Amino acid sequence: MATIFSRIVRGEIPSYKVAEDDRFYAFLDINPRKPGHTLVIPKQEVDYIFDLDPEQLGDLFRFAQRVAHAISAVIPCNRVGVGVLGLEVPHAHIHLIPLDTEADLNLSRPICKIPAEEMQRICQAIAKKFE
């Protein structure tokens, strides 16, 4: 059965897409810890990020780096943090979270309630910087 992330990539479930190429996809987390919290995934369904072949893993992080630069150009923050947990969805993914303190990377924190219009504005601004 396809993961929820694969269904997002195929357009079966809507997302706030900020970047995409032939192998990777980045979209705003719908349960963000901070505005601009983005997930970066390979389009290939792989449960555990370290099961990706070394070249693909490197390319995923290079793609994520470009997304992180776009996020930091749009969202005021000290830096963009990186988290790789992968327990909540069985599809390899990277969390990119704008940070002001190290505590901002704690995924146990409550989610931010961001109105859909603001999510769309953030999405479009990051996508434009990614181009």
Protein Blocks (a to p, Z undefined) as FASTA:
>chain_A
ZZfklmmmnopagcddfbdcfkbccdddfbbfbghiacdddfbdcfblklpcfklmmmmm
mmmmmmmmmmmmmmgcfbdcdddeklmpccdcddddddfbfklmmmkbccddddfklmmm
mmmmmmmmmZZ
